[in-house]
Amino acid sequence: MAIVGNPRDVSPEELIRRAVELRPMIEDAADETDRNRRVSDDLIGEMRDRDFFRIFQPKRFGGLEYDAATAYRCSLEFSSADASTGWVAGLGIAHQWLIAQFPLQCMEDVWGDDPGAIACGSYAPSGECVAVEGGWRVSGEFHFASGVDVGGWAILGVFFPPETPGGHPVPGFTLAPKSDYAIDDNWRVMGLTGTGSKAIICRDMFVPSHRRVTFADLVSGNSPGYQALQSNLYRYAFLSLVAYAIATPALGCLIGSLRAFTDSMNGRMTRGAVVLGGSRVKDFQAVQMRVGRAEACRRAATAMLFAQLEESRAAVIDRGEVLDVTGRLDNRLTQAKLVEQAVDGMDHLFGAVGGQGIYSSQYIQRAWRDVHAIAHHISFNWDALSAMYGQHLLGLDPQGQY
């Protein structure tokens, strides 16, 4: 049922309350989400009705323009019920911010007739982009488009043609409606199964010239969208905001697993195959230590996450600053570290589940698979991200995405 009222009147606290309220529905649908390898239209519809996709959407198009902490507190609630759902929903929320970086005419294309429209995305520049009169022709395959089944638009990474003769191609994003591309159902994986991160196929697709934003625009604090909207929310650097949408589900896995594990310990007894039968599992020190270590990882990751979000919010929103290299790297380090902490905590906890925990019906086995899938995302390679930050501290040029 749709939420009645002006979405601009919805407070951050109310949005978080709605996220908590939605968590049982996500939990009940999690097996189906995993089986179908996608989040259902009904569940996305419930999220749309509850105004979550308006968190970063411009007020000009009926959005709320709220802070990152609100968005990612909601994401943690979704992800603690099911990481795939949290991943797709988090990107649906964050992509509203990304659409708002494009020229105003592009925003009108997306939200003019449908303010509830959301987008999937494939970030790595791919395919072929050829300049033609009035825009470009795009062809190729664009992989890992999470939520492609529920997104009405796709944000596609491309190399735009050089802007000057003999110049280099310009990396950036373009935007296309679902009617203009095909979907290759190639998503068969061990974790994040329900994200439906399939491939998008474009065949000589025309893209008008106003549907373009460059990677340079997205770290400048002065994108075409910011120039039109004049809201400090749109002065963030791209990865300093959007990448949290796919980092927070890892922490959500740990939060949900701690909840599920501690609940399962009530009345659980050993059977005596290796240790004394009839003993309470929660009385074993090894189990207690694993739970304690997992909780320490959860606390460390949560503290780091919200401290960094607040530091960036104060700089960008309150003071109107553009994040410098240090500010952008601080966010990248935080994103990668919270994923590493989540994996560490999940491994501690999963070591104590016993044979019961490996059944496909158990929440914790899916969360364990999901958190390891998240850790394999190129954006969170801990070796690369920690080295990149070390390079910066040592006065070298950081090598990587920030």
Secondary structure as a PSIPRED ss2 file (coil, helix, strand):
# PSIPRED VFORMAT (PSIPRED V4.0)

   1 M C   1.000  0.000  0.000
   2 A C   1.000  0.000  0.000
   3 I C   1.000  0.000  0.000
   4 V C   1.000  0.000  0.000
   5 G C   1.000  0.000  0.000
   6 N C   1.000  0.000  0.000
   7 P H   0.000  1.000  0.000
   8 R H   0.000  1.000  0.000
   9 D H   0.000  1.000  0.000
  10 V C   1.000  0.000  0.000
  11 S C   1.000  0.000  0.000
  12 P H   0.000  1.000  0.000
  13 E H   0.000  1.000  0.000
  14 E H   0.000  1.000  0.000
  15 L H   0.000  1.000  0.000
  16 I H   0.000  1.000  0.000
  17 R H   0.000  1.000  0.000
  18 R H   0.000  1.000  0.000
  19 A H   0.000  1.000  0.000
  20 V H   0.000  1.000  0.000
  21 E H   0.000  1.000  0.000
  22 L H   0.000  1.000  0.000
  23 R H   0.000  1.000  0.000
  24 P H   0.000  1.000  0.000
  25 M H   0.000  1.000  0.000
  26 I H   0.000  1.000  0.000
  27 E H   0.000  1.000  0.000
  28 D H   0.000  1.000  0.000
  29 A H   0.000  1.000  0.000
  30 A H   0.000  1.000  0.000
  31 D H   0.000  1.000  0.000
  32 E H   0.000  1.000  0.000
  33 T H   0.000  1.000  0.000
  34 D H   0.000  1.000  0.000
  35 R H   0.000  1.000  0.000
  36 N H   0.000  1.000  0.000
  37 R C   1.000  0.000  0.000
  38 R C   1.000  0.000  0.000
  39 V C   1.000  0.000  0.000
  40 S C   1.000  0.000  0.000
  41 D H   0.000  1.000  0.000
  42 D H   0.000  1.000  0.000
  43 L H   0.000  1.000  0.000
  44 I H   0.000  1.000  0.000
  45 G H   0.000  1.000  0.000
  46 E H   0.000  1.000  0.000
  47 M H   0.000  1.000  0.000
  48 R H   0.000  1.000  0.000
  49 D H   0.000  1.000  0.000
  50 R C   1.000  0.000  0.000
  51 D C   1.000  0.000  0.000
  52 F H   0.000  1.000  0.000
  53 F H   0.000  1.000  0.000
  54 R H   0.000  1.000  0.000
  55 I C   1.000  0.000  0.000
  56 F C   1.000  0.000  0.000
  57 Q C   1.000  0.000  0.000
  58 P C   1.000  0.000  0.000
  59 K H   0.000  1.000  0.000
  60 R H   0.000  1.000  0.000
  61 F H   0.000  1.000  0.000
  62 G C   1.000  0.000  0.000
  63 G C   1.000  0.000  0.000
  64 L C   1.000  0.000  0.000
  65 E C   1.000  0.000  0.000
  66 Y C   1.000  0.000  0.000
  67 D C   1.000  0.000  0.000
  68 A H   0.000  1.000  0.000
  69 A H   0.000  1.000  0.000
  70 T H   0.000  1.000  0.000
  71 A H   0.000  1.000  0.000
  72 Y H   0.000  1.000  0.000
  73 R H   0.000  1.000  0.000
  74 C H   0.000  1.000  0.000
  75 S H   0.000  1.000  0.000
  76 L H   0.000  1.000  0.000
  77 E H   0.000  1.000  0.000
  78 F H   0.000  1.000  0.000
  79 S H   0.000  1.000  0.000
  80 S H   0.000  1.000  0.000
  81 A H   0.000  1.000  0.000
  82 D C   1.000  0.000  0.000
  83 A H   0.000  1.000  0.000
  84 S H   0.000  1.000  0.000
  85 T H   0.000  1.000  0.000
  86 G H   0.000  1.000  0.000
  87 W H   0.000  1.000  0.000
  88 V H   0.000  1.000  0.000
  89 A H   0.000  1.000  0.000
  90 G H   0.000  1.000  0.000
  91 L H   0.000  1.000  0.000
  92 G H   0.000  1.000  0.000
  93 I H   0.000  1.000  0.000
  94 A H   0.000  1.000  0.000
  95 H H   0.000  1.000  0.000
  96 Q H   0.000  1.000  0.000
  97 W H   0.000  1.000  0.000
  98 L H   0.000  1.000  0.000
  99 I H   0.000  1.000  0.000
 100 A C   1.000  0.000  0.000
 101 Q C   1.000  0.000  0.000
 102 F C   1.000  0.000  0.000
 103 P C   1.000  0.000  0.000
 104 L H   0.000  1.000  0.000
 105 Q H   0.000  1.000  0.000
 106 C H   0.000  1.000  0.000
 107 M H   0.000  1.000  0.000
 108 E H   0.000  1.000  0.000
 109 D H   0.000  1.000  0.000
 110 V H   0.000  1.000  0.000
 111 W H   0.000  1.000  0.000
 112 G C   1.000  0.000  0.000
 113 D C   1.000  0.000  0.000
 114 D C   1.000  0.000  0.000
 115 P C   1.000  0.000  0.000
 116 G C   1.000  0.000  0.000
 117 A C   1.000  0.000  0.000
 118 I C   1.000  0.000  0.000
 119 A E   0.000  0.000  1.000
 120 C E   0.000  0.000  1.000
 121 G E   0.000  0.000  1.000
 122 S E   0.000  0.000  1.000
 123 Y C   1.000  0.000  0.000
 124 A C   1.000  0.000  0.000
 125 P C   1.000  0.000  0.000
 126 S C   1.000  0.000  0.000
 127 G C   1.000  0.000  0.000
 128 E E   0.000  0.000  1.000
 129 C E   0.000  0.000  1.000
 130 V E   0.000  0.000  1.000
 131 A E   0.000  0.000  1.000
 132 V E   0.000  0.000  1.000
 133 E C   1.000  0.000  0.000
 134 G C   1.000  0.000  0.000
 135 G E   0.000  0.000  1.000
 136 W E   0.000  0.000  1.000
 137 R E   0.000  0.000  1.000
 138 V E   0.000  0.000  1.000
 139 S E   0.000  0.000  1.000
 140 G E   0.000  0.000  1.000
 141 E E   0.000  0.000  1.000
 142 F E   0.000  0.000  1.000
 143 H E   0.000  0.000  1.000
 144 F E   0.000  0.000  1.000
 145 A E   0.000  0.000  1.000
 146 S C   1.000  0.000  0.000
 147 G C   1.000  0.000  0.000
 148 V C   1.000  0.000  0.000
 149 D C   1.000  0.000  0.000
 150 V C   1.000  0.000  0.000
 151 G C   1.000  0.000  0.000
 152 G C   1.000  0.000  0.000
 153 W E   0.000  0.000  1.000
 154 A E   0.000  0.000  1.000
 155 I E   0.000  0.000  1.000
 156 L E   0.000  0.000  1.000
 157 G E   0.000  0.000  1.000
 158 V E   0.000  0.000  1.000
 159 F E   0.000  0.000  1.000
 160 F E   0.000  0.000  1.000
 161 P C   1.000  0.000  0.000
 162 P C   1.000  0.000  0.000
 163 E C   1.000  0.000  0.000
 164 T C   1.000  0.000  0.000
 165 P C   1.000  0.000  0.000
 166 G C   1.000  0.000  0.000
 167 G C   1.000  0.000  0.000
 168 H C   1.000  0.000  0.000
 169 P C   1.000  0.000  0.000
 170 V E   0.000  0.000  1.000
 171 P E   0.000  0.000  1.000
 172 G E   0.000  0.000  1.000
 173 F E   0.000  0.000  1.000
 174 T E   0.000  0.000  1.000
 175 L E   0.000  0.000  1.000
 176 A E   0.000  0.000  1.000
 177 P E   0.000  0.000  1.000
 178 K H   0.000  1.000  0.000
 179 S H   0.000  1.000  0.000
 180 D H   0.000  1.000  0.000
 181 Y C   1.000  0.000  0.000
 182 A E   0.000  0.000  1.000
 183 I E   0.000  0.000  1.000
 184 D E   0.000  0.000  1.000
 185 D C   1.000  0.000  0.000
 186 N C   1.000  0.000  0.000
 187 W C   1.000  0.000  0.000
 188 R C   1.000  0.000  0.000
 189 V C   1.000  0.000  0.000
 190 M C   1.000  0.000  0.000
 191 G C   1.000  0.000  0.000
 192 L C   1.000  0.000  0.000
 193 T H   0.000  1.000  0.000
 194 G H   0.000  1.000  0.000
 195 T H   0.000  1.000  0.000
 196 G C   1.000  0.000  0.000
 197 S C   1.000  0.000  0.000
 198 K E   0.000  0.000  1.000
 199 A E   0.000  0.000  1.000
 200 I E   0.000  0.000  1.000
 201 I E   0.000  0.000  1.000
 202 C E   0.000  0.000  1.000
 203 R E   0.000  0.000  1.000
 204 D E   0.000  0.000  1.000
 205 M E   0.000  0.000  1.000
 206 F E   0.000  0.000  1.000
 207 V E   0.000  0.000  1.000
 208 P E   0.000  0.000  1.000
 209 S C   1.000  0.000  0.000
 210 H C   1.000  0.000  0.000
 211 R C   1.000  0.000  0.000
 212 R E   0.000  0.000  1.000
 213 V E   0.000  0.000  1.000
 214 T E   0.000  0.000  1.000
 215 F C   1.000  0.000  0.000
 216 A C   1.000  0.000  0.000
 217 D H   0.000  1.000  0.000
 218 L H   0.000  1.000  0.000
 219 V H   0.000  1.000  0.000
 220 S H   0.000  1.000  0.000
 221 G C   1.000  0.000  0.000
 222 N C   1.000  0.000  0.000
 223 S C   1.000  0.000  0.000
 224 P H   0.000  1.000  0.000
 225 G H   0.000  1.000  0.000
 226 Y H   0.000  1.000  0.000
 227 Q H   0.000  1.000  0.000
 228 A H   0.000  1.000  0.000
 229 L H   0.000  1.000  0.000
 230 Q C   1.000  0.000  0.000
 231 S C   1.000  0.000  0.000
 232 N H   0.000  1.000  0.000
 233 L H   0.000  1.000  0.000
 234 Y H   0.000  1.000  0.000
 235 R H   0.000  1.000  0.000
 236 Y C   1.000  0.000  0.000
 237 A C   1.000  0.000  0.000
 238 F H   0.000  1.000  0.000
 239 L H   0.000  1.000  0.000
 240 S H   0.000  1.000  0.000
 241 L H   0.000  1.000  0.000
 242 V H   0.000  1.000  0.000
 243 A C   1.000  0.000  0.000
 244 Y H   0.000  1.000  0.000
 245 A H   0.000  1.000  0.000
 246 I H   0.000  1.000  0.000
 247 A H   0.000  1.000  0.000
 248 T H   0.000  1.000  0.000
 249 P H   0.000  1.000  0.000
 250 A H   0.000  1.000  0.000
 251 L H   0.000  1.000  0.000
 252 G H   0.000  1.000  0.000
 253 C H   0.000  1.000  0.000
 254 L H   0.000  1.000  0.000
 255 I H   0.000  1.000  0.000
 256 G H   0.000  1.000  0.000
 257 S H   0.000  1.000  0.000
 258 L H   0.000  1.000  0.000
 259 R H   0.000  1.000  0.000
 260 A H   0.000  1.000  0.000
 261 F H   0.000  1.000  0.000
 262 T H   0.000  1.000  0.000
 263 D H   0.000  1.000  0.000
 264 S H   0.000  1.000  0.000
 265 M C   1.000  0.000  0.000
 266 N C   1.000  0.000  0.000
 267 G C   1.000  0.000  0.000
 268 R C   1.000  0.000  0.000
 269 M E   0.000  0.000  1.000
 270 T C   1.000  0.000  0.000
 271 R C   1.000  0.000  0.000
 272 G C   1.000  0.000  0.000
 273 A C   1.000  0.000  0.000
 274 V C   1.000  0.000  0.000
 275 V C   1.000  0.000  0.000
 276 L C   1.000  0.000  0.000
 277 G C   1.000  0.000  0.000
 278 G C   1.000  0.000  0.000
 279 S C   1.000  0.000  0.000
 280 R E   0.000  0.000  1.000
 281 V H   0.000  1.000  0.000
 282 K H   0.000  1.000  0.000
 283 D H   0.000  1.000  0.000
 284 F C   1.000  0.000  0.000
 285 Q H   0.000  1.000  0.000
 286 A H   0.000  1.000  0.000
 287 V H   0.000  1.000  0.000
 288 Q H   0.000  1.000  0.000
 289 M H   0.000  1.000  0.000
 290 R H   0.000  1.000  0.000
 291 V H   0.000  1.000  0.000
 292 G H   0.000  1.000  0.000
 293 R H   0.000  1.000  0.000
 294 A H   0.000  1.000  0.000
 295 E H   0.000  1.000  0.000
 296 A H   0.000  1.000  0.000
 297 C H   0.000  1.000  0.000
 298 R H   0.000  1.000  0.000
 299 R H   0.000  1.000  0.000
 300 A H   0.000  1.000  0.000
 301 A H   0.000  1.000  0.000
 302 T H   0.000  1.000  0.000
 303 A H   0.000  1.000  0.000
 304 M H   0.000  1.000  0.000
 305 L H   0.000  1.000  0.000
 306 F H   0.000  1.000  0.000
 307 A H   0.000  1.000  0.000
 308 Q H   0.000  1.000  0.000
 309 L H   0.000  1.000  0.000
 310 E H   0.000  1.000  0.000
 311 E H   0.000  1.000  0.000
 312 S H   0.000  1.000  0.000
 313 R H   0.000  1.000  0.000
 314 A H   0.000  1.000  0.000
 315 A H   0.000  1.000  0.000
 316 V H   0.000  1.000  0.000
 317 I H   0.000  1.000  0.000
 318 D H   0.000  1.000  0.000
 319 R C   1.000  0.000  0.000
 320 G C   1.000  0.000  0.000
 321 E C   1.000  0.000  0.000
 322 V C   1.000  0.000  0.000
 323 L C   1.000  0.000  0.000
 324 D C   1.000  0.000  0.000
 325 V H   0.000  1.000  0.000
 326 T H   0.000  1.000  0.000
 327 G H   0.000  1.000  0.000
 328 R H   0.000  1.000  0.000
 329 L H   0.000  1.000  0.000
 330 D H   0.000  1.000  0.000
 331 N H   0.000  1.000  0.000
 332 R H   0.000  1.000  0.000
 333 L H   0.000  1.000  0.000
 334 T H   0.000  1.000  0.000
 335 Q H   0.000  1.000  0.000
 336 A H   0.000  1.000  0.000
 337 K H   0.000  1.000  0.000
 338 L H   0.000  1.000  0.000
 339 V H   0.000  1.000  0.000
 340 E H   0.000  1.000  0.000
 341 Q H   0.000  1.000  0.000
 342 A H   0.000  1.000  0.000
 343 V H   0.000  1.000  0.000
 344 D H   0.000  1.000  0.000
 345 G H   0.000  1.000  0.000
 346 M H   0.000  1.000  0.000
 347 D H   0.000  1.000  0.000
 348 H H   0.000  1.000  0.000
 349 L H   0.000  1.000  0.000
 350 F H   0.000  1.000  0.000
 351 G C   1.000  0.000  0.000
 352 A C   1.000  0.000  0.000
 353 V C   1.000  0.000  0.000
 354 G C   1.000  0.000  0.000
 355 G H   0.000  1.000  0.000
 356 Q H   0.000  1.000  0.000
 357 G H   0.000  1.000  0.000
 358 I H   0.000  1.000  0.000
 359 Y C   1.000  0.000  0.000
 360 S C   1.000  0.000  0.000
 361 S C   1.000  0.000  0.000
 362 Q C   1.000  0.000  0.000
 363 Y H   0.000  1.000  0.000
 364 I H   0.000  1.000  0.000
 365 Q H   0.000  1.000  0.000
 366 R H   0.000  1.000  0.000
 367 A H   0.000  1.000  0.000
 368 W H   0.000  1.000  0.000
 369 R H   0.000  1.000  0.000
 370 D H   0.000  1.000  0.000
 371 V H   0.000  1.000  0.000
 372 H H   0.000  1.000  0.000
 373 A H   0.000  1.000  0.000
 374 I H   0.000  1.000  0.000
 375 A H   0.000  1.000  0.000
 376 H C   1.000  0.000  0.000
 377 H C   1.000  0.000  0.000
 378 I H   0.000  1.000  0.000
 379 S H   0.000  1.000  0.000
 380 F H   0.000  1.000  0.000
 381 N C   1.000  0.000  0.000
 382 W H   0.000  1.000  0.000
 383 D H   0.000  1.000  0.000
 384 A H   0.000  1.000  0.000
 385 L H   0.000  1.000  0.000
 386 S H   0.000  1.000  0.000
 387 A H   0.000  1.000  0.000
 388 M H   0.000  1.000  0.000
 389 Y H   0.000  1.000  0.000
 390 G H   0.000  1.000  0.000
 391 Q H   0.000  1.000  0.000
 392 H H   0.000  1.000  0.000
 393 L H   0.000  1.000  0.000
 394 L C   1.000  0.000  0.000
 395 G C   1.000  0.000  0.000
 396 L C   1.000  0.000  0.000
 397 D C   1.000  0.000  0.000
 398 P C   1.000  0.000  0.000
 399 Q C   1.000  0.000  0.000
 400 G C   1.000  0.000  0.000
 401 Q C   1.000  0.000  0.000
 402 Y C   1.000  0.000  0.000
